[in-house]
Amino acid sequence: MTVRHLLLICIWWQIDRAYAFHTPSSSLRHRHLVSTKTHTQLCANENPAADAWAGGTNAAPAIMCEVENIPLLDPIPEGYKRLFLVRHGEVINPGGDRPVYYGAMDVSLSPLGELEAIEAGSYLSKYHLQHVAASPLSRAKFGARQVLARQPLVEGSTNDSNDIIIFGGFKELDRGAWCGLTADEIGKENLARFDACDETVTPGDGGESYPALKSRVLKARDELLQMTDAGRASAIVSHLQVTRAMLSDALGMDVTKMAGLGIKTASITCVDYSDKGEAVVRFQSFKPDCGLAESKDGAN
């Protein structure tokens, strides 16, 4: 074999490898959520399973980058703003071996939960965020500080906020009198009626319903969007029910269905908002695969 033949083989190998790096494989396309409307249409055409996602339970599966195993994310479209919705990491359930509902109680992250929050912050270091917002609860503030601490230093530009911004509207759903009780103690029928937004079973002692939660969460979201410039992105580190409230709104989902939305601990959901009020879900509940143990995510 001549040197010329060897050179041609090397060139062909480099071209083939470069193509593989930038072509999503079919096995990875539908692992999470679609990054654009065009991708949503393509997935619906290519994969019948995507039709199940289109029914409104969750957003459609994303196209994943084969090399980095992260969602492919297009630049922010003209006239849009982007929000990354981050759930806090695993917590130490106050009931110990007896998992109880804790809602807006200020429970601590577990050591695993802290590591999960750090990994979420590392993922978001890929993006230059204008603001990093958080719930006033310590588990969310920890995660928000990890996000802010890992923001890139962009020449000629800085984050508009030197610290995280606390929004009371992003606090977790208040479970009221149900705090400290197990699902069995509350009653499965009561929980089912609560999820269906039967406000007659809203717990006392300051407990909130899903409609009440969603109202205050969207008000806080709109305030953050007003602070965020067109073409820029901000992040919100909050909670399961808070993320569900924003995601269900972006999907046009009725509040009675939002309890069915899957949101992993320390996962990231991405939504673009237009200046005309349109919301486009880019991906939902993406959790970086960093080799950590699986989190415990029970009553909350």
Backbone torsions as a table, in degrees:
resi	resn	phi	psi	omega
1	MET	NA	130.6	-176.3
2	THR	-80.5	166.4	176.4
3	VAL	-62.5	-36.1	179.3
4	ARG	-62.7	-41.7	177.8
5	HIS	-62.8	-42.6	179.2
6	LEU	-62.7	-39.0	179.7
7	LEU	-65.0	-42.3	179.2
8	LEU	-63.8	-39.8	178.6
9	ILE	-63.6	-41.8	179.8
10	CYS	-63.8	-41.8	179.4
11	ILE	-63.5	-44.4	179.6
12	TRP	-61.5	-40.4	-179.5
13	TRP	-63.7	-41.2	179.5
14	GLN	-65.1	-40.3	179.2
15	ILE	-64.6	-44.9	-179.6
16	ASP	-63.1	-39.2	-179.4
17	ARG	-69.0	-40.8	179.0
18	ALA	-62.9	-40.2	179.0
19	TYR	-63.1	-41.2	-179.5
20	ALA	-64.5	-33.9	-178.8
21	PHE	-66.7	-27.7	-172.3
22	HIS	-113.1	6.6	178.7
23	THR	-112.0	111.5	-179.8
24	PRO	-63.8	134.9	178.7
25	SER	-80.7	153.9	-178.6
26	SER	-62.9	-27.8	-178.4
27	SER	-72.4	-18.7	-177.5
28	LEU	-106.4	-13.2	-172.9
29	ARG	-60.1	-35.5	-168.3
30	HIS	-112.6	29.3	-177.5
31	ARG	-79.5	-32.0	-179.8
32	HIS	-131.7	-114.6	-173.8
33	LEU	-126.5	155.4	-177.6
34	VAL	-70.0	141.3	-174.3
35	SER	-87.3	-19.2	176.9
36	THR	-145.2	167.3	177.9
37	LYS	-62.7	-38.8	178.9
38	THR	-60.2	-44.2	178.0
39	HIS	-63.3	-36.6	178.1
40	THR	-59.7	-45.2	-179.8
41	GLN	-64.5	-41.0	-180.0
42	LEU	-63.0	-44.9	-178.6
43	CYS	-64.6	-38.6	179.7
44	ALA	-63.7	-33.6	179.5
45	ASN	-76.0	-36.7	-173.0
46	GLU	-89.2	-25.5	-172.2
47	ASN	-131.5	107.3	-179.8
48	PRO	-57.3	-26.9	-179.4
49	ALA	-63.7	-25.4	179.9
50	ALA	-64.1	-25.3	179.2
51	ASP	-62.1	-31.3	178.9
52	ALA	-65.3	-36.1	178.4
53	TRP	-70.5	-31.9	-177.0
54	ALA	-68.9	-10.9	-179.1
55	GLY	-70.5	-11.1	174.8
56	GLY	110.6	-4.6	179.2
57	THR	-71.8	-44.6	177.0
58	ASN	-142.8	172.2	174.6
59	ALA	-75.8	170.8	-176.3
60	ALA	-75.3	156.4	-177.9
61	PRO	-61.6	144.7	-177.0
62	ALA	-86.5	157.1	169.7
63	ILE	-85.4	124.3	-174.9
64	MET	-101.5	147.2	173.8
65	CYS	-75.4	123.7	-176.1
66	GLU	-65.0	-30.8	-175.1
67	VAL	-81.7	-51.0	-175.0
68	GLU	-94.0	-10.9	-178.5
69	ASN	56.4	44.5	175.0
70	ILE	-128.5	159.0	179.7
71	PRO	-63.5	137.2	172.4
72	LEU	-72.1	128.2	-174.1
73	LEU	-127.5	117.6	179.1
74	ASP	-70.9	158.6	173.8
75	PRO	-59.2	158.2	179.0
76	ILE	-64.2	124.6	-179.6
77	PRO	-64.4	157.2	178.7
78	GLU	-60.2	133.4	179.6
79	GLY	83.9	5.1	-178.5
80	TYR	-112.9	160.9	171.1
81	LYS	-125.8	150.8	-176.0
82	ARG	-117.6	136.7	172.9
83	LEU	-121.2	131.7	170.8
84	PHE	-99.1	120.5	-178.7
85	LEU	-101.0	113.8	-173.5
86	VAL	-113.3	128.2	172.9
87	ARG	-89.6	146.6	177.9
88	HIS	-65.6	168.2	-180.0
89	GLY	-79.5	-176.2	-179.2
90	GLU	-58.4	142.0	179.1
91	VAL	-110.4	168.4	171.1
92	ILE	-90.2	108.2	-177.4
93	ASN	-62.8	129.1	-176.9
94	PRO	-65.2	-13.2	178.1
95	GLY	-89.9	-0.9	-179.2
96	GLY	64.6	-124.6	179.2
97	ASP	-74.5	-2.9	178.9
98	ARG	-114.3	83.4	-172.8
99	PRO	-57.8	123.9	-178.4
100	VAL	-120.5	160.8	174.3
101	TYR	-76.5	136.1	-177.8
102	TYR	-127.1	-22.1	173.4
103	GLY	50.0	-117.0	-175.7
104	ALA	-87.8	9.0	173.9
105	MET	-63.9	147.9	-177.1
106	ASP	-88.9	72.6	-179.6
107	VAL	-83.3	156.9	-175.5
108	SER	-90.0	153.5	170.7
109	LEU	-70.9	148.8	171.1
110	SER	-79.8	167.1	174.7
111	PRO	-55.8	-38.9	176.5
112	LEU	-64.6	-41.4	179.5
113	GLY	-60.5	-36.5	177.1
114	GLU	-66.0	-41.7	177.9
115	LEU	-64.4	-39.7	177.8
116	GLU	-61.1	-41.7	179.9
117	ALA	-64.8	-38.1	177.9
118	ILE	-63.4	-41.0	179.9
119	GLU	-67.4	-37.5	176.0
120	ALA	-62.5	-42.1	177.2
121	GLY	-63.1	-37.8	178.7
122	SER	-64.9	-41.0	177.2
123	TYR	-60.7	-44.1	-176.8
124	LEU	-74.5	-7.2	175.0
125	SER	-66.3	-12.4	177.2
126	LYS	-71.6	-16.0	-172.3
127	TYR	-122.3	142.4	178.9
128	HIS	-89.5	104.4	-174.8
129	LEU	-89.8	138.9	177.6
130	GLN	-78.7	-41.9	178.8
131	HIS	-138.3	150.4	172.0
132	VAL	-122.6	111.7	-177.1
133	ALA	-103.5	159.2	-178.5
134	ALA	-152.0	156.8	166.6
135	SER	-66.6	156.4	176.9
136	PRO	-74.0	-5.2	-179.2
137	LEU	-79.9	145.3	-170.7
138	SER	-61.2	-34.4	-178.2
139	ARG	-65.7	-32.2	177.4
140	ALA	-80.2	-39.1	180.0
141	LYS	-63.3	-36.9	177.1
142	PHE	-59.8	-48.5	-179.7
143	GLY	-62.5	-39.8	-179.7
144	ALA	-63.8	-38.0	179.7
145	ARG	-68.6	-31.4	175.6
146	GLN	-67.4	-38.4	178.1
147	VAL	-63.9	-49.7	-176.9
148	LEU	-64.3	-40.5	-177.3
149	ALA	-64.3	-24.0	-176.3
150	ARG	-103.0	12.2	178.4
151	GLN	-70.5	141.1	-177.9
152	PRO	-70.7	149.5	173.2
153	LEU	-87.2	108.2	-178.4
154	VAL	-97.7	126.0	-177.7
155	GLU	-59.0	128.5	177.6
156	GLY	79.2	4.8	-178.3
157	SER	-149.2	147.5	177.2
158	THR	-135.3	165.4	171.9
159	ASN	-64.3	142.4	-179.4
160	ASP	-67.9	-22.5	-178.4
161	SER	-115.4	130.6	176.7
162	ASN	-83.2	-9.7	179.3
163	ASP	-143.0	168.7	177.5
164	ILE	-68.7	154.6	179.7
165	ILE	-108.3	124.2	-177.1
166	ILE	-91.9	128.9	175.4
167	PHE	-119.8	119.2	177.0
168	GLY	-60.9	-28.8	-179.4
169	GLY	-66.6	-14.9	-179.8
170	PHE	-95.7	7.4	177.1
171	LYS	-66.6	149.6	-177.5
172	GLU	-64.8	158.3	176.2
173	LEU	-51.5	130.6	177.8
174	ASP	-83.7	118.9	-179.5
175	ARG	-85.1	-4.3	175.6
176	GLY	54.9	-127.7	-176.6
177	ALA	-67.1	-11.9	178.4
178	TRP	-82.4	-11.7	179.2
179	CYS	-61.7	133.0	-179.6
180	GLY	87.5	1.4	178.8
181	LEU	-107.1	149.1	175.1
182	THR	-81.7	169.8	177.8
183	ALA	-61.1	-39.8	179.7
184	ASP	-65.4	-36.9	-179.6
185	GLU	-70.7	-34.8	176.7
186	ILE	-72.9	-39.6	-178.4
187	GLY	103.5	125.6	-177.7
188	LYS	-62.5	-34.4	178.7
189	GLU	-66.5	-41.5	177.9
190	ASN	-62.7	-41.2	179.3
191	LEU	-65.4	-40.7	179.0
192	ALA	-64.7	-41.3	178.7
193	ARG	-67.5	-36.6	177.3
194	PHE	-63.0	-46.8	179.8
195	ASP	-61.5	-30.4	178.5
196	ALA	-84.4	6.5	176.8
197	CYS	67.2	35.0	169.9
198	ASP	-80.7	101.0	-172.2
199	GLU	-72.9	-5.8	176.4
200	THR	-72.2	-16.0	178.6
201	VAL	-104.8	9.5	176.7
202	THR	-58.7	126.5	-176.1
203	PRO	-65.1	149.7	178.0
204	GLY	-75.8	-169.3	-179.7
205	ASP	59.5	40.8	175.8
206	GLY	87.7	9.6	179.3
207	GLY	-63.6	149.0	-178.1
208	GLU	-113.2	152.8	170.8
209	SER	-93.2	165.7	175.8
210	TYR	-60.6	-43.1	178.1
211	PRO	-59.7	-40.7	178.8
212	ALA	-64.8	-42.8	177.5
213	LEU	-59.6	-49.5	-175.0
214	LYS	-61.3	-37.8	-179.9
215	SER	-60.3	-47.8	-177.9
216	ARG	-73.6	-33.2	179.2
217	VAL	-65.5	-45.6	-178.6
218	LEU	-67.3	-31.2	175.9
219	LYS	-63.9	-44.4	178.1
220	ALA	-66.6	-40.8	177.7
221	ARG	-59.2	-45.2	-179.2
222	ASP	-63.2	-35.4	177.3
223	GLU	-64.2	-42.0	177.8
224	LEU	-67.2	-39.5	177.7
225	LEU	-61.6	-37.1	177.6
226	GLN	-64.4	-32.0	179.4
227	MET	-78.7	-17.8	-175.3
228	THR	-95.5	129.8	-178.5
229	ASP	-75.4	152.6	174.0
230	ALA	-59.0	137.7	-178.1
231	GLY	84.2	0.8	179.7
232	ARG	-113.9	169.4	-179.8
233	ALA	-128.2	145.7	172.3
234	SER	-130.8	165.1	-179.8
235	ALA	-124.3	149.1	175.2
236	ILE	-124.8	121.3	174.7
237	VAL	-104.5	115.3	-175.5
238	SER	-145.2	-125.3	-165.4
239	HIS	-137.9	174.3	-178.9
240	LEU	-57.6	-57.7	-174.1
241	GLN	-70.1	-31.2	177.6
242	VAL	-66.5	-44.7	177.9
243	THR	-64.4	-41.3	177.0
244	ARG	-59.2	-39.3	-179.2
245	ALA	-61.9	-44.5	-178.9
246	MET	-72.9	-39.8	-178.9
247	LEU	-68.2	-42.1	179.9
248	SER	-62.6	-37.1	177.3
249	ASP	-65.0	-42.8	-179.9
250	ALA	-64.6	-31.4	179.9
251	LEU	-85.6	-4.0	-176.6
252	GLY	69.2	29.8	-175.3
253	MET	-93.3	138.9	178.0
254	ASP	-65.1	145.8	-177.0
255	VAL	-60.1	-25.6	179.7
256	THR	-70.1	-11.7	-178.5
257	LYS	-105.3	-7.4	-169.5
258	MET	-68.4	-22.1	179.4
259	ALA	-65.8	-15.3	178.8
260	GLY	-86.3	-2.5	-179.0
261	LEU	-76.8	127.5	179.1
262	GLY	-85.7	122.1	178.9
263	ILE	-133.2	108.8	-177.9
264	LYS	-73.9	157.9	174.3
265	THR	-61.4	140.1	178.7
266	ALA	54.7	27.1	177.6
267	SER	-92.0	165.6	-175.1
268	ILE	-124.7	131.6	175.0
269	THR	-118.0	140.2	-176.1
270	CYS	-122.2	127.8	179.7
271	VAL	-133.1	132.9	173.1
272	ASP	-101.2	139.1	-178.9
273	TYR	-122.0	129.5	179.4
274	SER	-87.8	165.8	177.5
275	ASP	-72.1	-6.0	177.3
276	LYS	-101.3	6.3	176.9
277	GLY	91.4	3.7	178.7
278	GLU	-78.5	139.9	177.1
279	ALA	-117.9	134.8	178.6
280	VAL	-125.3	117.5	178.4
281	VAL	-79.9	118.9	179.6
282	ARG	-84.8	-44.8	172.1
283	PHE	-160.1	159.8	-174.8
284	GLN	-128.1	132.5	170.8
285	SER	53.2	46.0	173.7
286	PHE	-81.5	128.6	179.2
287	LYS	-121.4	116.7	-179.6
288	PRO	-55.0	134.7	179.6
289	ASP	-88.7	99.3	-175.0
290	CYS	-116.7	14.7	177.0
291	GLY	79.6	13.7	178.7
292	LEU	-78.4	161.7	176.6
293	ALA	-66.2	159.1	178.1
294	GLU	-73.8	133.5	-176.3
295	SER	-78.1	155.2	173.1
296	LYS	-93.0	124.3	-173.4
297	ASP	-135.8	80.0	-176.6
298	GLY	-101.2	-129.9	-179.9
299	ALA	-61.8	143.0	177.7
300	ASN	-152.4	NA	NA
